Amino acid sequence: MPPLAPSQVQALLDPGSEHTSPGGQYSYRVLGPCCRLFDREELPWPCCRLAWRSKEPSWRRIGRRFVPDLASRRCPSYAVELLQPGYRPTRTVITLFPQRLDSALQEWWYSKQPASLEPGNAAPPALGGRNLP
């Protein structure tokens, strides 16, 4: 049996909407879209081997501390509140790995272009090139 193709995401989940997890173990309320970042300061220091092999990575931290997480750049991530019966709502970030962002939405979500920092770029472009209201 061939594996299922990931579904294409073409719109954001509405803030305040409630959804169940893919396995049905919990539900969550969407607070808004977010970019999952990787903290380069959390990388491990080199091990204590006596002999280093050639081409080992450099441990000097050059560049930005927070960079987009490569594992989740094709999938939507949301800041959410987990809603579990009997527990207080817990805020966390969920990445929906079974879903894939279409190319226009991925460019908005993880853009490296300087124009993406403009205040008018708070919402992704809708189909047809118009911004969402």
N, C-alpha and C positions, 0 to 999 in steps of 0.2 A: 504494500500500500504506500503510495507516494506521500511525503510529508505535506501538510497543509501550508498553503502560501500565506504569508502574513498579510493582514488586512491593511489597506492604505488609509491613512488618516488625512483628511482634507479640511477639517475644522477643529476648533478647540472645544473641550468640554466646558460647559457653562459654570462659572463660579457659583457656589451654593447648591449645585446639583448633587444628588446622592446616587452612588453606584455600588454594586457588590463586586467583590474580588473575583477573578476568574475561577477560583476553586470554591467560592461561596463561603469561605471561612469567616469573613468579616465584610463590613460595608464601610464606605468612606464618603466624606463630603469634600468636594473640590474647593480649594481656596483660590487657586489660580495656577497658570502655567509657570514653570521655572526651568532654569538651565542647570543641569547637574554638573557641578564642578569637582575637579580633582585637586586636592591640596598637595602640592609638590613637597611641602615641608614634612609630610608624613612618610616620605620614601625612607626605606631603611638605610642605615649607614653601611659601608662596606664590611664584609665579614673579616674575621681575623685569620685568614689563611696565610701560610708562610710564603707560598708561591702564587703570584697572580698570573692568570693567563693573559695573553695579548687580547686587545680589543675589549677590555673591561669598560663599563660605563664610567663616565666622569661624574664625580660626586660634588662638583662645584655647582651651586644653584645659580644659574644664569637665566634671566628672563622672568616672566610673571610667576607669582606664587600659585594662583588659582588658574587652571586651564580647563576647558571643556573636557568632560570625561569621554574618551573615544568609544567606550563600550556602549554608551547610551545616546550618541549623537544622532542616530537615525530613528530613535524612538521618542515618543512624547513623555515628558516628566511633569508631574504636578505636585504642588504643595497641597497636602490633604490633611484632614482630621479623621483618624480612624475611629469608627463608631462601633464599639463592642458592647453588648449587653452586660450591665453590671460594672463597667469600668468607665473612668473619666475619659473624655475624648483626648486623643494623643495626636499631636501634630508631627508630621514626618513628610518625606518626599517619596513618591512612588513613580517608578518608571514602568511604563506599559510595554514590555519587550515584545509581546506577540503582535503589536501594531507597528507599522512603519510610516514615517512621515513622508508625504509626497515632496517632490523636489522644491517647490515654492515655499512650502511650510518649513522644511528643513533649513532653507537659506535664511528665513526669518528667525527661526529658533536659535540657530548656532552660527550666525553670520560673523565673518571677520572683517566686513567692510566698515569703514568709519561712518558711513551714512546710517548704519543700523543703530547708532547711539542717539540719533535725533529724537526729540520728544514725540513727534508725530508718528513715530514707528512703533507705538505701544501695542498695536494690534496687527495681526498678520494680514497680508493682502488677501482679499476674497477672490473667488474664481472670477476671471475676467479682468484682473488687475486693479480693482477698486479696494480701498481700505474698508474694513468693517466699521460700522458706526460706534 
